[in-house]
Amino acid sequence: MLKIGICDDDIHSINYTKKLVESQLIALDFDADISVCTTNQQEIYTEIANRNIDILFLDINFNDSKDGITFAKELRTVNKKFKLVFVTSHFEYAMLAFSCKTFDYILKPLDIDKISLVLSRLKDDLTSAHTRLIKISKDYTLRTEDIFFIEHSKSKTTIYTKDATYETCLSLNTIIKSLPDCFIRNHRSYIVNQNEIVKIDKDSKTIYFNNGLDCPLGQLLHFI
């Protein structure tokens, strides 16, 4: 599930934006939720740096903090992947805003149509490429970049991510067709994300990932 953040110096504006976004997430069947709503830029910085926000709705005018464009440039130094949507009352900042790798620029006052349009575009952008998201059941869609490895045992397939493990009835043959090239079938029972490997021990024939996770090396030995 994708995570959305909202940052504005006006709590009333935050609450209104949150209400509109929540209603359109449901209307669009968009597998995302709002994880952070705050006036505190440092809180947003920490969450962005830790890859805990995928989409950020950010105001430009902050009375007691740095302006949104300056702040966005700082955020880009620690995370270039999140989708940035500026929400502001000022059209004149539009050209500057797009220097921050901005996905969209919405003028206040907000309404359902504006939020619906940008969320629809975000959904299309994030879900059209199967290298970004994979749907493992009717209830769960995962980011492929969060997956360490996938294991099939007996009739169960388990997906290990940085935050949790998930079970699916999908076979490894089905799953690998929807994964980017960084994933490899290294073993008849395992698929690994080569981008998340932290160590390979040829002696024990073990692949190590973060969070203390590991899996058998298998046929990957022939490729390294």
VEXDREN-2710 file (C-alpha; in Angstrom, 1 decimal):
% VEXDREN-2710
k/r/px/py/pz
1/MET/0.0/0.0/0.0
2/LEU/1.3/3.4/-0.9
3/LYS/1.7/6.1/1.8
4/ILE/0.6/9.7/1.5
5/GLY/1.9/12.7/3.5
6/ILE/0.3/16.1/3.8
7/CYS/2.3/19.1/5.0
8/ASP/0.9/22.7/5.4
9/ASP/1.3/25.4/8.1
10/ASP/-2.5/25.7/8.4
11/ILE/-4.1/22.8/10.3
12/HIS/-7.5/23.6/8.8
13/SER/-6.1/23.3/5.3
14/ILE/-4.5/20.0/6.3
15/ASN/-7.8/18.6/7.5
16/TYR/-9.7/19.7/4.4
17/THR/-7.1/18.3/2.1
18/LYS/-7.1/15.0/4.1
19/LYS/-10.9/14.8/3.8
20/LEU/-10.8/15.3/0.0
21/VAL/-8.0/12.8/-0.5
22/GLU/-9.6/10.1/1.6
23/SER/-12.9/10.4/-0.2
24/GLN/-11.2/10.1/-3.6
25/LEU/-8.9/7.2/-2.6
26/ILE/-12.1/5.3/-2.0
27/ALA/-13.8/6.5/-5.2
28/LEU/-10.8/5.6/-7.3
29/ASP/-10.1/2.3/-5.6
30/PHE/-6.5/3.6/-5.1
31/ASP/-4.5/1.3/-2.8
32/ALA/-3.0/4.1/-0.7
33/ASP/-3.7/5.7/2.7
34/ILE/-2.7/8.9/4.5
35/SER/0.1/8.1/6.9
36/VAL/1.3/11.6/8.0
37/CYS/-0.5/14.9/8.3
38/THR/1.6/17.6/9.9
39/THR/2.7/21.3/10.1
40/ASN/6.1/20.1/11.1
41/GLN/8.6/20.1/8.3
42/GLN/11.2/18.1/10.3
43/GLU/8.7/15.3/10.7
44/ILE/8.1/15.1/7.0
45/TYR/11.9/15.2/6.3
46/THR/12.4/12.2/8.6
47/GLU/9.6/10.2/6.9
48/ILE/10.7/11.0/3.4
49/ALA/14.3/10.1/4.3
50/ASN/13.2/6.8/5.7
51/ARG/11.1/6.1/2.5
52/ASN/7.9/6.1/4.5
53/ILE/6.1/8.5/2.2
54/ASP/5.4/7.8/-1.5
55/ILE/3.2/10.8/-2.3
56/LEU/3.6/14.2/-0.6
57/PHE/1.1/17.1/-0.8
58/LEU/3.1/20.2/0.2
59/ASP/2.2/23.8/0.7
60/ILE/4.6/26.5/-0.5
61/ASN/3.9/29.3/2.0
62/PHE/5.0/28.6/5.5
63/ASN/4.9/31.5/8.0
64/ASP/7.4/30.1/10.6
65/SER/9.4/27.7/8.4
66/LYS/11.3/27.6/5.2
67/ASP/9.3/28.0/2.0
68/GLY/8.0/24.8/0.4
69/ILE/10.2/25.0/-2.7
70/THR/13.4/25.3/-0.6
71/PHE/12.2/22.5/1.6
72/ALA/11.3/20.3/-1.4
73/LYS/14.9/20.7/-2.7
74/GLU/16.2/19.5/0.6
75/LEU/13.8/16.5/0.5
76/ARG/15.1/15.6/-3.0
77/THR/18.6/15.3/-1.6
78/VAL/17.5/12.4/0.6
79/ASN/14.8/10.8/-1.6
80/LYS/14.4/11.3/-5.4
81/LYS/11.6/8.8/-5.8
82/PHE/8.6/10.2/-4.0
83/LYS/5.8/12.0/-5.9
84/LEU/5.6/15.6/-5.0
85/VAL/2.4/17.6/-5.4
86/PHE/2.5/21.3/-4.5
87/VAL/-0.7/22.8/-3.1
88/THR/-0.7/26.6/-3.0
89/SER/-2.7/29.8/-3.5
90/HIS/0.1/31.3/-5.6
91/PHE/0.4/30.6/-9.3
92/GLU/3.6/32.6/-9.7
93/TYR/5.7/29.8/-8.1
94/ALA/4.8/27.2/-10.7
95/MET/8.0/27.4/-12.8
96/LEU/10.2/27.3/-9.7
97/ALA/8.2/24.4/-8.3
98/PHE/8.8/22.2/-11.3
99/SER/12.6/22.5/-10.7
100/CYS/11.9/20.2/-7.7
101/LYS/10.8/17.2/-9.9
102/THR/7.2/18.1/-9.2
103/PHE/4.5/15.7/-10.3
104/ASP/1.7/18.3/-10.1
105/TYR/0.9/21.9/-8.9
106/ILE/-2.6/22.5/-7.6
107/LEU/-4.0/25.9/-6.8
108/LYS/-6.2/26.5/-3.8
109/PRO/-9.0/26.5/-3.1
110/LEU/-9.1/22.8/-3.4
111/ASP/-12.1/20.8/-4.5
112/ILE/-13.1/17.3/-5.3
113/ASP/-12.4/17.6/-9.0
114/LYS/-8.8/18.9/-8.5
115/ILE/-7.9/16.1/-6.1
116/SER/-9.7/13.4/-8.1
117/LEU/-7.7/14.4/-11.2
118/VAL/-4.3/14.4/-9.5
119/LEU/-5.0/11.1/-7.7
120/SER/-6.2/9.5/-10.9
121/ARG/-2.9/10.6/-12.6
122/LEU/-0.9/9.3/-9.7
123/LYS/-2.7/6.0/-9.7
124/ASP/-2.0/5.6/-13.5
125/ASP/1.6/6.6/-13.1
126/LEU/2.3/4.3/-10.2
127/THR/0.4/1.3/-11.3
128/SER/0.8/1.3/-15.1
129/ALA/4.3/0.0/-14.9
130/HIS/4.4/-3.5/-13.4
131/THR/7.9/-2.9/-12.2
132/ARG/6.6/-0.6/-9.5
133/LEU/3.6/-2.4/-7.9
134/ILE/2.5/-6.0/-7.8
135/LYS/-1.0/-7.1/-6.7
136/ILE/-0.7/-10.3/-4.6
137/SER/-4.4/-10.5/-3.6
138/LYS/-7.6/-8.5/-3.6
139/ASP/-6.5/-6.8/-0.4
140/TYR/-2.8/-6.2/-0.9
141/THR/-0.6/-4.5/-3.5
142/LEU/3.1/-4.3/-2.7
143/ARG/5.9/-2.1/-4.0
144/THR/8.4/-4.3/-5.8
145/GLU/11.3/-2.3/-4.4
146/ASP/10.3/-3.3/-0.9
147/ILE/10.5/-7.0/-1.6
148/PHE/13.7/-8.8/-0.4
149/PHE/12.9/-12.3/-1.6
150/ILE/10.0/-14.7/-2.2
151/GLU/9.8/-18.2/-1.0
152/HIS/7.5/-21.1/-2.1
153/SER/7.1/-23.9/0.3
154/LYS/4.5/-26.7/-0.2
155/SER/1.4/-24.9/-1.3
156/LYS/2.3/-21.5/0.2
157/THR/4.1/-18.6/-1.2
158/THR/5.6/-16.1/1.2
159/ILE/6.8/-12.6/0.3
160/TYR/9.4/-11.1/2.6
161/THR/9.6/-7.3/2.6
162/LYS/11.4/-4.7/4.7
163/ASP/8.4/-4.2/7.0
164/ALA/6.5/-7.5/7.0
165/THR/5.8/-10.9/5.4
166/TYR/2.8/-11.6/3.2
167/GLU/1.3/-14.9/2.0
168/THR/-0.3/-15.4/-1.5
169/CYS/-1.7/-18.2/-3.5
170/LEU/0.2/-17.0/-6.6
171/SER/2.9/-19.3/-7.9
172/LEU/6.5/-18.2/-8.4
173/ASN/6.1/-18.6/-12.2
174/THR/3.2/-16.2/-12.1
175/ILE/4.9/-13.7/-9.8
176/ILE/8.2/-13.4/-11.6
177/LYS/6.3/-12.3/-14.8
178/SER/5.2/-9.2/-12.9
179/LEU/8.6/-8.3/-11.5
180/PRO/11.4/-6.0/-12.8
181/ASP/14.7/-7.3/-14.1
182/CYS/16.4/-7.0/-10.8
183/PHE/14.6/-10.1/-9.5
184/ILE/16.0/-13.5/-10.4
185/ARG/14.8/-17.0/-9.9
186/ASN/17.9/-18.2/-8.1
187/HIS/16.4/-21.5/-6.8
188/ARG/13.3/-23.5/-7.7
189/SER/11.7/-22.3/-4.4
190/TYR/13.1/-18.7/-4.3
191/ILE/13.0/-15.4/-6.2
192/VAL/15.5/-12.7/-4.9
193/ASN/15.7/-9.0/-5.4
194/GLN/19.4/-8.5/-6.4
195/ASN/19.2/-4.8/-5.4
196/GLU/18.5/-5.7/-1.7
197/ILE/21.3/-8.3/-1.3
198/VAL/23.8/-7.2/1.4
199/LYS/26.1/-10.2/1.4
200/ILE/26.6/-13.5/-0.4
201/ASP/28.4/-16.3/1.4
202/LYS/29.6/-18.9/-1.2
203/ASP/30.8/-21.3/1.5
204/SER/27.5/-21.6/3.2
205/LYS/25.6/-20.9/-0.1
206/THR/23.5/-18.3/1.6
207/ILE/22.2/-14.9/0.5
208/TYR/21.8/-12.2/3.2
209/PHE/19.5/-9.2/3.3
210/ASN/18.8/-6.5/5.8
211/ASN/16.7/-7.2/8.9
212/GLY/18.6/-10.5/9.5
213/LEU/16.8/-12.2/6.6
214/ASP/18.5/-14.9/4.4
215/CYS/17.8/-17.5/1.8
216/PRO/19.7/-20.2/-0.1
217/LEU/22.1/-19.1/-2.8
218/GLY/21.0/-21.8/-5.2
219/GLN/21.8/-21.3/-8.9
220/LEU/22.7/-17.7/-8.4
221/LEU/26.2/-19.1/-7.7
222/HIS/26.7/-19.5/-11.4
223/PHE/26.1/-15.8/-12.1
224/ILE/28.6/-14.2/-9.7
END
